[in-house]
Amino acid sequence: MNMCSALGDWGHSVELIIPTNKRIRKEEESDVSDVFTFYGLRKNFKIKKVSLLPFPGGLLLYLAMIVGWLKFKRPELVYTRDSHLAGLCCLLGVDVVYESHYFKVQRKLPYSFLQSVLIRSKRCVKVIAITKALADQLVIAGYDQRKIGVFPDAAKAPSAESKKINLSGKFVAGYLGHLYPGKGMEIIFPLAKRLPSVSFHVVGGKQEDIDTWKVKGLPQNLVLHGFVEPGKVSEYLYDFDCCLLPNQKKVKTSGGGIMDIGAVTSPLKMFDYMAHGKPVISSDLPVLKEVLTDEVALFCDPENVDSWIEALQRIKGDGDLRIAMGIAAKKLFEEKYSWKERARRILEFIHKDVSAA
């Protein structure tokens, strides 16, 4: 949604294709009447719905319907994060730009065949990787290194109308995002128990994950707010005194899936933190340091709670440091990591690639 809106901001006519099968829609979106308001975006692009039927072969039929529509519509650019769709586009003669967020070797037909086509086809004019670590994996897998560009994720500039929600606590350490394994509750939970003078506010997470942590017995200074609409998240972020990014070395995909994306992930929360001018306390992991610098973050051992206690006490006790880090974070976001700037750089990169082909 954000990338579509950013492309629209540059004056392009954009149409987002989504499946209509409710079973694969995010549960928090199931009752949304206006998806643009839900995400806090302007209506500067269209949304086209394509049926995804719940029977064997339904996914392939869905993908084929999209490619058929694309061949009829003949857009100037097809941009997708779906590797299956990208492979089918290549197979059926439609040029495509593929944005990858992780790499997984496909073992079963026909998806292994589509992956092979995508890797080798000239119809795949560009591959966008969200981290350098992921780009390295794609090269090893056989993608043409000359086609690959590294463009980290981004965030939307917060609205000037956003207001603080007045969270409880004199000093608020905040976390935004999911609670499944590897995201960092493994650090936040014991951290809250050992630092009662700090209020920890966690925004996000599915109810089943929230219930799992509540059963463990939450300390009084740890509040789990659950899911908040994207358009309202700024109200919480503005009230955080510092933001936590406690990614573990291994991070599961949404829903606690089997994929480990810890080494290649580009967490959206990281960019949201910077967009709101907040100092960050982060796990000391190479993939996170592709974006974060010592000027905007304090780095901690992802598995050592004592390291996090030391960093949190330092940032809590030094107001000047918090201000300086927040200013640096905001500046870094504005220079590199807004959705609009990301879209501009990707379009420029695609244009150069197409011209050189």
C-alpha positions as a Markdown table, in Angstrom:
| # | Residue | x | y | z |
|---|---|---|---|---|
| 1 | Met | 0.0 | 0.0 | 0.0 |
| 2 | Asn | 2.7 | 2.5 | 1.0 |
| 3 | Met | 4.8 | 1.8 | -2.1 |
| 4 | Cys | 1.8 | 2.2 | -4.4 |
| 5 | Ser | 1.0 | 5.5 | -2.7 |
| 6 | Ala | 4.6 | 6.7 | -3.1 |
| 7 | Leu | 4.6 | 5.8 | -6.8 |
| 8 | Gly | 1.3 | 7.7 | -7.1 |
| 9 | Asp | 2.9 | 10.7 | -5.4 |
| 10 | Trp | 5.4 | 10.8 | -8.3 |
| 11 | Gly | 2.5 | 11.2 | -10.8 |
| 12 | His | 2.3 | 7.6 | -12.0 |
| 13 | Ser | -1.0 | 5.8 | -12.6 |
| 14 | Val | -0.8 | 2.8 | -10.2 |
| 15 | Glu | -3.1 | -0.2 | -9.8 |
| 16 | Leu | -2.7 | -2.6 | -7.0 |
| 17 | Ile | -3.9 | -6.2 | -7.6 |
| 18 | Ile | -5.1 | -8.1 | -4.5 |
| 19 | Pro | -6.9 | -11.5 | -3.9 |
| 20 | Thr | -10.5 | -11.5 | -2.8 |
| 21 | Asn | -10.3 | -14.7 | -0.7 |
| 22 | Lys | -11.0 | -13.6 | 2.9 |
| 23 | Arg | -9.1 | -16.5 | 4.3 |
| 24 | Ile | -5.7 | -15.0 | 3.4 |
| 25 | Arg | -6.6 | -11.4 | 4.3 |
| 26 | Lys | -5.1 | -10.1 | 7.5 |
| 27 | Glu | -7.6 | -10.6 | 10.2 |
| 28 | Glu | -7.2 | -6.9 | 11.3 |
| 29 | Glu | -8.3 | -5.8 | 7.8 |
| 30 | Ser | -11.4 | -8.1 | 7.6 |
| 31 | Asp | -13.9 | -5.4 | 8.6 |
| 32 | Val | -12.2 | -2.4 | 7.1 |
| 33 | Ser | -14.6 | -0.3 | 5.0 |
| 34 | Asp | -12.0 | 2.2 | 3.6 |
| 35 | Val | -8.6 | 0.7 | 3.3 |
| 36 | Phe | -7.0 | 4.1 | 2.5 |
| 37 | Thr | -8.2 | 5.6 | 5.7 |
| 38 | Phe | -7.1 | 2.4 | 7.6 |
| 39 | Tyr | -3.5 | 2.9 | 6.4 |
| 40 | Gly | -3.6 | 6.7 | 6.6 |
| 41 | Leu | -3.0 | 7.1 | 2.8 |
| 42 | Arg | -4.4 | 9.4 | 0.1 |
| 43 | Lys | -6.5 | 7.7 | -2.6 |
| 44 | Asn | -3.9 | 8.2 | -5.3 |
| 45 | Phe | -4.0 | 4.7 | -6.8 |
| 46 | Lys | -6.6 | 2.1 | -7.7 |
| 47 | Ile | -7.2 | -1.4 | -6.3 |
| 48 | Lys | -8.2 | -4.3 | -8.5 |
| 49 | Lys | -9.5 | -7.5 | -6.8 |
| 50 | Val | -9.0 | -10.9 | -8.4 |
| 51 | Ser | -10.6 | -14.1 | -7.2 |
| 52 | Leu | -8.4 | -16.6 | -5.4 |
| 53 | Leu | -10.5 | -19.7 | -5.2 |
| 54 | Pro | -10.0 | -22.1 | -2.3 |
| 55 | Phe | -9.3 | -25.4 | -4.1 |
| 56 | Pro | -6.2 | -27.3 | -5.4 |
| 57 | Gly | -4.8 | -25.3 | -8.2 |
| 58 | Gly | -6.6 | -22.1 | -7.2 |
| 59 | Leu | -3.3 | -20.2 | -6.7 |
| 60 | Leu | -2.1 | -21.0 | -10.2 |
| 61 | Leu | -5.4 | -20.0 | -11.7 |
| 62 | Tyr | -5.3 | -16.8 | -9.7 |
| 63 | Leu | -1.8 | -16.0 | -11.0 |
| 64 | Ala | -2.7 | -16.9 | -14.6 |
| 65 | Met | -5.8 | -14.6 | -14.4 |
| 66 | Ile | -3.5 | -11.8 | -13.3 |
| 67 | Val | -1.0 | -12.4 | -16.1 |
| 68 | Gly | -3.8 | -12.6 | -18.6 |
| 69 | Trp | -5.1 | -9.2 | -17.4 |
| 70 | Leu | -1.6 | -7.7 | -17.6 |
| 71 | Lys | -1.1 | -8.9 | -21.2 |
| 72 | Phe | -4.5 | -7.2 | -22.0 |
| 73 | Lys | -3.8 | -4.1 | -20.0 |
| 74 | Arg | -0.2 | -3.7 | -21.1 |
| 75 | Pro | 1.1 | -1.5 | -18.2 |
| 76 | Glu | 4.5 | 0.1 | -18.6 |
| 77 | Leu | 5.8 | -1.5 | -15.5 |
| 78 | Val | 4.8 | -4.7 | -13.5 |
| 79 | Tyr | 6.2 | -4.6 | -10.0 |
| 80 | Thr | 5.5 | -7.5 | -7.6 |
| 81 | Arg | 6.7 | -9.1 | -4.4 |
| 82 | Asp | 5.2 | -12.5 | -5.4 |
| 83 | Ser | 8.0 | -14.7 | -6.8 |
| 84 | His | 5.4 | -17.1 | -8.3 |
| 85 | Leu | 3.7 | -14.3 | -10.2 |
| 86 | Ala | 7.0 | -12.9 | -11.3 |
| 87 | Gly | 8.1 | -16.3 | -12.6 |
| 88 | Leu | 4.8 | -16.8 | -14.5 |
| 89 | Cys | 5.1 | -13.3 | -16.0 |
| 90 | Cys | 8.5 | -14.2 | -17.3 |
| 91 | Leu | 7.2 | -17.5 | -18.7 |
| 92 | Leu | 4.4 | -15.8 | -20.5 |
| 93 | Gly | 6.3 | -12.9 | -22.0 |
| 94 | Val | 5.5 | -10.1 | -19.5 |
| 95 | Asp | 8.5 | -7.9 | -18.3 |
| 96 | Val | 8.5 | -7.7 | -14.5 |
| 97 | Val | 10.4 | -6.2 | -11.6 |
| 98 | Tyr | 10.6 | -8.5 | -8.6 |
| 99 | Glu | 11.0 | -7.2 | -5.1 |
| 100 | Ser | 12.3 | -9.9 | -2.7 |
| 101 | His | 12.0 | -9.8 | 1.1 |
| 102 | Tyr | 13.5 | -13.3 | 1.6 |
| 103 | Phe | 14.8 | -16.2 | -0.4 |
| 104 | Lys | 13.5 | -19.8 | -0.1 |
| 105 | Val | 14.4 | -22.6 | -2.5 |
| 106 | Gln | 11.2 | -24.0 | -3.9 |
| 107 | Arg | 11.2 | -27.8 | -3.8 |
| 108 | Lys | 7.8 | -28.6 | -5.4 |
| 109 | Leu | 6.5 | -28.3 | -8.9 |
| 110 | Pro | 5.3 | -26.1 | -10.4 |
| 111 | Tyr | 6.8 | -23.5 | -8.1 |
| 112 | Ser | 10.4 | -24.8 | -8.4 |
| 113 | Phe | 10.0 | -24.4 | -12.2 |
| 114 | Leu | 8.7 | -20.9 | -11.9 |
| 115 | Gln | 11.5 | -20.0 | -9.5 |
| 116 | Ser | 14.0 | -21.3 | -12.1 |
| 117 | Val | 12.4 | -19.3 | -14.8 |
| 118 | Leu | 12.5 | -16.1 | -12.8 |
| 119 | Ile | 16.2 | -16.5 | -11.9 |
| 120 | Arg | 17.2 | -17.0 | -15.5 |
| 121 | Ser | 14.7 | -15.0 | -17.6 |
| 122 | Lys | 15.6 | -11.7 | -19.4 |
| 123 | Arg | 11.9 | -10.8 | -18.8 |
| 124 | Cys | 12.9 | -10.2 | -15.1 |
| 125 | Val | 14.4 | -6.8 | -15.8 |
| 126 | Lys | 15.2 | -5.9 | -12.2 |
| 127 | Val | 15.4 | -7.5 | -8.7 |
| 128 | Ile | 15.0 | -5.4 | -5.7 |
| 129 | Ala | 16.4 | -6.7 | -2.4 |
| 130 | Ile | 15.6 | -5.1 | 0.9 |
| 131 | Thr | 19.0 | -5.8 | 2.5 |
| 132 | Lys | 22.6 | -6.4 | 1.3 |
| 133 | Ala | 22.5 | -9.7 | 3.1 |
| 134 | Leu | 19.5 | -10.8 | 1.0 |
| 135 | Ala | 21.1 | -9.6 | -2.2 |
| 136 | Asp | 24.1 | -11.8 | -1.4 |
| 137 | Gln | 21.7 | -14.8 | -1.0 |
| 138 | Leu | 20.1 | -14.0 | -4.3 |
| 139 | Val | 23.4 | -13.9 | -6.1 |
| 140 | Ile | 24.4 | -17.3 | -4.7 |
| 141 | Ala | 21.0 | -18.6 | -5.9 |
| 142 | Gly | 21.8 | -17.7 | -9.4 |
| 143 | Tyr | 20.2 | -14.2 | -10.0 |
| 144 | Asp | 22.2 | -11.9 | -12.2 |
| 145 | Gln | 24.1 | -9.5 | -9.9 |
| 146 | Arg | 23.9 | -6.7 | -12.4 |
| 147 | Lys | 20.1 | -6.8 | -12.1 |
| 148 | Ile | 20.0 | -6.6 | -8.3 |
| 149 | Gly | 19.6 | -3.3 | -6.4 |
| 150 | Val | 19.5 | -3.0 | -2.6 |
| 151 | Phe | 16.7 | -0.7 | -1.4 |
| 152 | Pro | 15.8 | -1.0 | 2.3 |
| 153 | Asp | 12.2 | -0.6 | 3.4 |
| 154 | Ala | 10.9 | 2.8 | 4.5 |
| 155 | Ala | 8.3 | 4.6 | 6.5 |
| 156 | Lys | 5.6 | 7.2 | 5.9 |
| 157 | Ala | 6.3 | 10.7 | 7.2 |
| 158 | Pro | 4.1 | 11.2 | 10.3 |
| 159 | Ser | 1.2 | 13.6 | 10.0 |
| 160 | Ala | 1.6 | 17.0 | 11.6 |
| 161 | Glu | -1.9 | 16.4 | 13.1 |
| 162 | Ser | -0.9 | 13.3 | 15.1 |
| 163 | Lys | -1.0 | 13.8 | 18.9 |
| 164 | Lys | 0.4 | 12.0 | 21.8 |
| 165 | Ile | -1.9 | 9.4 | 23.4 |
| 166 | Asn | -0.5 | 10.1 | 26.9 |
| 167 | Leu | 0.7 | 6.6 | 27.8 |
| 168 | Ser | 1.3 | 5.7 | 31.4 |
| 169 | Gly | 4.7 | 6.1 | 33.0 |
| 170 | Lys | 7.3 | 8.8 | 33.5 |
| 171 | Phe | 9.7 | 7.2 | 31.1 |
| 172 | Val | 8.3 | 5.1 | 28.2 |
| 173 | Ala | 10.2 | 2.5 | 26.3 |
| 174 | Gly | 8.1 | 1.5 | 23.3 |
| 175 | Tyr | 8.0 | -1.4 | 20.8 |
| 176 | Leu | 6.0 | -1.6 | 17.6 |
| 177 | Gly | 5.3 | -4.8 | 15.8 |
| 178 | His | 4.5 | -8.5 | 16.1 |
| 179 | Leu | 5.2 | -10.8 | 19.0 |
| 180 | Tyr | 6.0 | -14.0 | 17.3 |
| 181 | Pro | 9.4 | -15.8 | 18.0 |
| 182 | Gly | 12.5 | -13.8 | 17.3 |
| 183 | Lys | 10.8 | -10.3 | 17.3 |
| 184 | Gly | 12.1 | -9.5 | 20.7 |
| 185 | Met | 9.5 | -10.2 | 23.5 |
| 186 | Glu | 12.2 | -12.6 | 24.7 |
| 187 | Ile | 14.1 | -9.5 | 25.7 |
| 188 | Ile | 11.3 | -7.1 | 26.6 |
| 189 | Phe | 9.6 | -9.4 | 29.1 |
| 190 | Pro | 12.6 | -9.9 | 31.4 |
| 191 | Leu | 13.7 | -6.3 | 30.8 |
| 192 | Ala | 10.4 | -5.0 | 32.2 |
| 193 | Lys | 10.7 | -7.3 | 35.2 |
| 194 | Arg | 14.1 | -5.9 | 36.1 |
| 195 | Leu | 13.4 | -2.2 | 35.4 |
| 196 | Pro | 10.2 | -1.3 | 37.3 |
| 197 | Ser | 11.0 | 2.4 | 36.9 |
| 198 | Val | 10.5 | 2.2 | 33.2 |
| 199 | Ser | 7.1 | 1.8 | 31.5 |
| 200 | Phe | 7.2 | -0.6 | 28.5 |
| 201 | His | 4.4 | -0.2 | 25.9 |
| 202 | Val | 4.1 | -2.8 | 23.2 |
| 203 | Val | 1.9 | -1.8 | 20.2 |
| 204 | Gly | 0.9 | -4.7 | 17.9 |
| 205 | Gly | 0.6 | -8.4 | 17.9 |
| 206 | Lys | -2.1 | -10.9 | 17.3 |
| 207 | Gln | -4.5 | -11.8 | 20.2 |
| 208 | Glu | -3.2 | -15.4 | 20.4 |
| 209 | Asp | 0.4 | -14.1 | 20.9 |
| 210 | Ile | -0.7 | -11.5 | 23.4 |
| 211 | Asp | -2.6 | -14.3 | 25.4 |
| 212 | Thr | 0.6 | -16.4 | 25.3 |
| 213 | Trp | 2.6 | -13.7 | 27.1 |
| 214 | Lys | -0.2 | -12.8 | 29.5 |
| 215 | Val | -0.3 | -16.3 | 30.8 |
| 216 | Lys | 3.3 | -15.9 | 31.9 |
| 217 | Gly | 2.2 | -13.1 | 34.2 |
| 218 | Leu | 3.0 | -9.6 | 32.9 |
| 219 | Pro | 4.7 | -7.1 | 35.3 |
| 220 | Gln | 2.6 | -4.0 | 36.0 |
| 221 | Asn | 5.0 | -1.8 | 34.0 |
| 222 | Leu | 4.5 | -3.8 | 30.8 |
| 223 | Val | 1.4 | -3.0 | 28.7 |
| 224 | Leu | 0.4 | -4.9 | 25.6 |
| 225 | His | -1.9 | -2.7 | 23.5 |
| 226 | Gly | -2.5 | -5.2 | 20.7 |
| 227 | Phe | -3.2 | -4.2 | 17.2 |
| 228 | Val | -3.5 | -0.5 | 16.3 |
| 229 | Glu | -4.6 | 0.7 | 12.9 |
| 230 | Pro | -1.6 | 1.9 | 10.9 |
| 231 | Gly | -3.1 | 5.4 | 10.6 |
| 232 | Lys | -3.2 | 5.7 | 14.4 |
| 233 | Val | 0.2 | 4.3 | 15.3 |
| 234 | Ser | 1.9 | 7.8 | 15.3 |
| 235 | Glu | -0.2 | 8.7 | 18.4 |
| 236 | Tyr | 1.7 | 6.0 | 20.3 |
| 237 | Leu | 5.1 | 6.5 | 18.7 |
| 238 | Tyr | 5.1 | 10.2 | 19.6 |
| 239 | Asp | 4.7 | 9.3 | 23.3 |
| 240 | Phe | 7.7 | 6.9 | 23.4 |
| 241 | Asp | 10.8 | 8.3 | 25.0 |
| 242 | Cys | 12.9 | 5.6 | 23.2 |
| 243 | Cys | 12.2 | 2.7 | 20.9 |
| 244 | Leu | 13.2 | -0.9 | 21.1 |
| 245 | Leu | 14.4 | -3.1 | 18.3 |
| 246 | Pro | 15.3 | -6.4 | 20.0 |
| 247 | Asn | 15.4 | -8.7 | 17.0 |
| 248 | Gln | 16.9 | -12.1 | 17.8 |
| 249 | Lys | 19.4 | -13.8 | 15.5 |
| 250 | Lys | 16.6 | -16.0 | 14.2 |
| 251 | Val | 13.2 | -14.4 | 13.3 |
| 252 | Lys | 10.2 | -16.4 | 12.2 |
| 253 | Thr | 7.9 | -15.1 | 9.5 |
| 254 | Ser | 4.4 | -13.9 | 10.2 |
| 255 | Gly | 2.4 | -16.4 | 12.3 |
| 256 | Gly | 5.5 | -18.1 | 13.6 |
| 257 | Gly | 6.2 | -19.9 | 10.3 |
| 258 | Ile | 9.1 | -22.1 | 9.5 |
| 259 | Met | 11.1 | -19.5 | 7.6 |
| 260 | Asp | 14.0 | -17.9 | 9.4 |
| 261 | Ile | 14.5 | -14.3 | 8.1 |
| 262 | Gly | 16.7 | -13.0 | 10.9 |
| 263 | Ala | 19.8 | -12.5 | 8.8 |
| 264 | Val | 18.0 | -10.6 | 5.9 |
| 265 | Thr | 15.1 | -8.8 | 7.5 |
| 266 | Ser | 14.5 | -5.0 | 7.2 |
| 267 | Pro | 12.0 | -4.3 | 10.0 |
| 268 | Leu | 9.4 | -1.6 | 9.1 |
| 269 | Lys | 9.4 | -0.5 | 12.8 |
| 270 | Met | 13.0 | 0.6 | 12.5 |
| 271 | Phe | 12.0 | 3.2 | 9.8 |
| 272 | Asp | 8.9 | 4.2 | 11.8 |
| 273 | Tyr | 11.0 | 4.9 | 14.8 |
| 274 | Met | 13.4 | 7.2 | 12.8 |
| 275 | Ala | 10.5 | 8.9 | 11.0 |
| 276 | His | 9.2 | 10.0 | 14.4 |
| 277 | Gly | 12.6 | 11.2 | 15.6 |
| 278 | Lys | 13.1 | 8.7 | 18.3 |
| 279 | Pro | 16.3 | 7.3 | 19.7 |
| 280 | Val | 16.6 | 3.5 | 19.2 |
| 281 | Ile | 18.0 | 0.7 | 21.3 |
| 282 | Ser | 18.7 | -2.1 | 18.8 |
| 283 | Ser | 20.1 | -5.6 | 18.7 |
| 284 | Asp | 23.7 | -5.6 | 17.5 |
| 285 | Leu | 23.1 | -7.5 | 14.2 |
| 286 | Pro | 24.8 | -6.9 | 10.9 |
| 287 | Val | 21.5 | -6.6 | 8.9 |
| 288 | Leu | 20.2 | -3.9 | 11.2 |
| 289 | Lys | 23.5 | -2.0 | 11.0 |
| 290 | Glu | 23.0 | -1.7 | 7.2 |
| 291 | Val | 20.6 | 1.1 | 8.2 |
| 292 | Leu | 21.2 | 2.1 | 11.8 |
| 293 | Thr | 24.3 | 4.0 | 12.8 |
| 294 | Asp | 25.9 | 4.8 | 16.2 |
| 295 | Glu | 24.4 | 8.3 | 15.9 |
| 296 | Val | 20.8 | 7.1 | 16.0 |
| 297 | Ala | 21.0 | 3.8 | 18.0 |
| 298 | Leu | 22.6 | 2.1 | 21.0 |
| 299 | Phe | 23.5 | -1.5 | 20.1 |
| 300 | Cys | 23.1 | -4.4 | 22.5 |
| 301 | Asp | 23.8 | -8.1 | 22.5 |
| 302 | Pro | 20.4 | -9.6 | 21.3 |
| 303 | Glu | 20.6 | -12.4 | 23.9 |
| 304 | Asn | 22.0 | -10.6 | 26.9 |
| 305 | Val | 19.4 | -8.8 | 29.0 |
| 306 | Asp | 22.1 | -7.1 | 31.1 |
| 307 | Ser | 23.3 | -5.3 | 27.9 |
| 308 | Trp | 19.8 | -3.9 | 27.3 |
| 309 | Ile | 19.5 | -2.8 | 30.9 |
| 310 | Glu | 22.7 | -0.9 | 30.6 |
| 311 | Ala | 21.7 | 0.8 | 27.4 |
| 312 | Leu | 18.2 | 1.7 | 28.7 |
| 313 | Gln | 19.6 | 3.2 | 31.9 |
| 314 | Arg | 22.0 | 5.2 | 29.9 |
| 315 | Ile | 19.5 | 6.7 | 27.5 |
| 316 | Lys | 17.0 | 7.2 | 30.4 |
| 317 | Gly | 19.5 | 9.2 | 32.4 |
| 318 | Asp | 20.8 | 11.4 | 29.5 |
| 319 | Gly | 18.2 | 13.7 | 28.0 |
| 320 | Asp | 20.8 | 15.4 | 25.8 |
| 321 | Leu | 21.8 | 12.1 | 24.3 |
| 322 | Arg | 18.1 | 11.2 | 23.6 |
| 323 | Ile | 17.6 | 14.6 | 21.8 |
| 324 | Ala | 20.7 | 14.3 | 19.7 |
| 325 | Met | 19.9 | 10.7 | 18.7 |
| 326 | Gly | 16.3 | 11.6 | 17.9 |
| 327 | Ile | 17.4 | 14.5 | 15.7 |
| 328 | Ala | 20.0 | 12.3 | 13.9 |
| 329 | Ala | 17.3 | 9.6 | 13.3 |
| 330 | Lys | 14.8 | 12.1 | 11.8 |
| 331 | Lys | 17.5 | 13.5 | 9.5 |
| 332 | Leu | 18.6 | 10.0 | 8.3 |
| 333 | Phe | 14.9 | 9.1 | 7.6 |
| 334 | Glu | 14.3 | 12.3 | 5.6 |
| 335 | Glu | 17.4 | 11.8 | 3.6 |
| 336 | Lys | 17.0 | 8.1 | 2.7 |
| 337 | Tyr | 14.1 | 6.3 | 4.1 |
| 338 | Ser | 10.8 | 7.8 | 3.3 |
| 339 | Trp | 8.5 | 5.8 | 0.9 |
| 340 | Lys | 8.6 | 8.6 | -1.6 |
| 341 | Glu | 12.4 | 8.8 | -1.7 |
| 342 | Arg | 12.6 | 5.0 | -1.9 |
| 343 | Ala | 10.1 | 5.0 | -4.9 |
| 344 | Arg | 12.2 | 7.7 | -6.6 |
| 345 | Arg | 15.4 | 5.8 | -6.3 |
| 346 | Ile | 13.9 | 2.5 | -7.4 |
| 347 | Leu | 12.3 | 4.1 | -10.4 |
| 348 | Glu | 15.6 | 5.7 | -11.3 |
| 349 | Phe | 17.4 | 2.4 | -11.0 |
| 350 | Ile | 14.8 | 0.5 | -13.1 |
| 351 | His | 14.9 | 3.2 | -15.8 |
| 352 | Lys | 18.7 | 2.9 | -16.0 |
| 353 | Asp | 18.5 | -0.9 | -16.2 |
| 354 | Val | 15.8 | -0.9 | -18.9 |
| 355 | Ser | 17.8 | 1.7 | -21.0 |
| 356 | Ala | 20.9 | -0.4 | -20.8 |
| 357 | Ala | 19.1 | -3.6 | -21.8 |
